[in-house]
Amino acid sequence: MPTPTPIPVIIPPGMTLPDGSVVFILWPLVVTLPPNATPEQIREMTRNVLLSSGMPEDRVESFLDMLEVRGTNFSSLVLTESAMENVRIRLHGLDIPVRAEKRAVFVFMAVLGQEGNSLSVDATTAVVFFEIPESFRGKTAGELHAIKVLSSESAEAFVIVFSLEELFDRCSAVVEVERLPEGNTLKRVLGPDDLITSDCLLALAIKDGGGFDLDESVNGVVVDPVFLVEGQARSAPDNPHGGSGCAAGGSFSPLLLLLLAPLSLLAARRKK
């Protein structure tokens, strides 16, 4: 498998991202292997690449068994099939068909301040764009879920939104682009029932140092392993910004509502 080519995306005048967002070219984490590398060499080189990305050592160790090197000599890191299946069954907020389509997305590192974007206090959220695998074409934008892998025991879905203004931290969107020599110019954000075509890309928003940034630091670098899965959200959380469930201050947790419910009932009884 060749190393994925970075995708330049141009947002034309009149289309606006949330304040503090920076669009830039992402870079896959790659492992340069010697000929006939042994499994031990591959593991050690993978460890070194993850450490160099800024990922904490304890987290690196937990991810080593979840990643594999695809390609020869100059190879991308991706999630293994078993790792994807393991975290998929923990996604209780999604209805995923038995034969649902799923694909690993390479582990990437994004450096805020590169590609002509200056790093500032206000520029804290990375917006990156991926090519969508061919197997998802013909499915709807509302069915394509990007899954953030936090550990072998934990995974969380990005919240799907349908406008650039809603593309806050931990949100995803499917966009249509016009492919031009100077780059991919964004045309529109797909609605939930719009079909994915060969001219579509997946956009992810990840805040530097936020819960989806695996280096756990506000340092101008975002590190992220992702996979894609076909499914339907079981319920849409309320959103004060207009129905996406993704807000600038963070994401709503249905589990939190369940935990608070007994307290609400207790307070109501005391008022009687």
Buried (B, 14 or more C-beta within 10 A) or exposed (E): EEBBEBBBBBBEEEBEBBEBBBBBBBBBBBBEBEEEBEEEEBBBBBBEBBEEBBBBEEBBEBBEEBBBBBBEEEBBBBBBEEBBEBBBEBBEBBEBEEEBBBBBBBBBBBBBBBBEBEBEEEBBBBBBBBBBBEEBEEBBBBBBBBBBBBEBEEBBBBBBBBBBBBBBBBBBBBBBBEEEEEBBBBEEBBEEEBEBEEBBBBBBBBBBBBBBBBBBBEBBBBBBBBBBBBBEBEEEBEBEBEBBBBBEEEBBEEEEEEEEEEEEEEEEEEEE
